[in-house]
Amino acid sequence: MELYRDEFGVIRRDEAGHVLELEWTEETARMTDEDFKAWLVRLAETGEGHPAHFMIVDTRLFRYRPGADFAEWRDQNIIPRYNRAGVTKFAFLTPPGMGAASEPAPEGPAQFPTGYFDSRERIDAWLSS
């Protein structure tokens, strides 16, 4: 079920699989820092309002490059909201060849592991394990 859409992306919820997914578009090349942060707040709010065990962010068409202060801002403002929403696994779908270099593990203050995968099949296998 589609929950939100604009030029930068789409947020969908798969109720049966308990998955909340953000799919970025190529329009992210025009994003500002404020646009990007607003989108992550929107995803966190959606996760709080539509709890899902799993979150997926499809970065295959993502073109924006966050500023230097982004990681600290995300750790302070977004990750705690994902924790409160009950996320148990977080996956990034990356362009081909940019998948996992290591096993999924918690990042920063996350209480859940984050994995990087270059195929949806690998994500689905991890989420079901």
C-alpha positions in Angstrom: 0.0 0.0 0.0 1.4 3.4 -1.0 1.4 5.9 1.9 3.2 8.9 0.5 4.7 10.0 -2.8 6.4 13.1 -4.2 9.1 13.8 -6.8 11.9 12.5 -4.5 10.4 9.2 -3.5 7.6 6.8 -2.4 6.9 5.3 0.9 5.1 1.9 0.8 3.9 -0.5 3.5 3.6 -4.2 3.0 1.3 -5.2 5.9 1.7 -9.0 5.3 5.5 -8.8 5.4 5.6 -6.1 8.1 7.8 -4.0 5.8 8.0 -0.2 5.4 9.9 0.7 2.3 11.2 4.0 0.9 12.1 4.0 -2.8 14.1 7.1 -3.9 13.9 8.6 -7.4 16.5 10.2 -9.6 15.0 13.6 -8.7 16.9 13.3 -5.5 19.8 14.9 -7.5 17.9 18.2 -6.9 17.5 17.7 -3.1 18.7 20.2 -0.5 19.9 19.2 3.0 16.5 20.4 4.2 14.6 18.3 1.7 16.6 15.2 2.7 16.2 15.7 6.4 12.4 16.3 5.9 12.2 13.1 4.0 13.9 11.1 6.8 11.6 12.7 9.4 8.7 11.7 7.2 9.9 8.1 7.1 10.5 8.0 10.8 7.0 9.5 11.5 5.5 6.9 9.1 7.3 4.1 10.9 5.9 5.4 14.2 2.4 5.6 12.8 2.5 2.4 10.8 4.9 0.2 12.8 6.8 -2.4 10.8 9.4 -4.8 11.9 11.5 -4.2 8.8 12.5 -1.1 6.9 14.0 -1.0 3.4 15.5 2.0 1.7 16.0 1.5 -2.1 19.0 3.7 -3.0 19.4 2.4 -6.6 18.3 5.8 -8.0 19.4 8.0 -5.1 21.5 10.9 -6.3 21.7 13.3 -3.4 24.9 13.5 -1.3 24.3 14.4 2.4 26.4 17.1 4.1 29.2 16.4 6.5 26.9 16.7 9.6 24.4 14.2 8.4 25.5 11.1 10.3 25.4 12.9 13.7 22.0 14.5 12.9 20.6 11.1 11.9 21.9 9.4 15.0 20.3 12.1 17.2 17.0 12.7 15.4 16.1 9.6 13.3 17.6 6.4 14.7 15.9 6.9 18.2 12.5 7.1 16.4 13.2 3.9 14.5 14.1 2.3 17.8 10.8 3.4 19.3 8.9 2.2 16.3 10.1 -1.3 16.9 12.3 -1.8 13.8 14.1 -5.1 14.1 16.0 -5.1 10.8 16.9 -2.2 8.4 18.1 -2.9 4.8 19.5 -0.7 2.1 19.0 -1.9 -1.5 22.1 -0.6 -3.3 23.1 -0.4 -6.9 24.5 -3.7 -8.3 28.1 -4.4 -7.1 27.7 -2.2 -4.0 26.1 -4.8 -1.7 27.3 -6.0 1.7 30.9 -5.7 2.5 30.2 -7.1 6.0 27.5 -8.8 8.0 24.5 -6.6 9.0 25.1 -5.0 12.4 23.8 -2.1 14.5 25.0 1.3 13.5 25.4 4.2 16.0 22.6 4.1 18.5 20.4 1.7 16.5 19.0 -1.3 18.4 18.7 -3.2 15.2 21.1 -4.4 12.5 21.5 -2.6 9.3 22.4 -4.5 6.1 23.5 -3.4 2.6 22.3 -5.6 -0.3 22.5 -5.4 -4.0 19.4 -7.5 -4.7 15.9 -7.7 -3.4 16.2 -11.4 -3.1 19.1 -11.1 -0.7 17.1 -8.7 1.4 14.1 -10.9 1.5 16.2 -13.9 2.5 17.8 -11.8 5.3 14.5 -10.5 6.5 13.0 -14.0 6.7 16.0 -15.5 8.5 
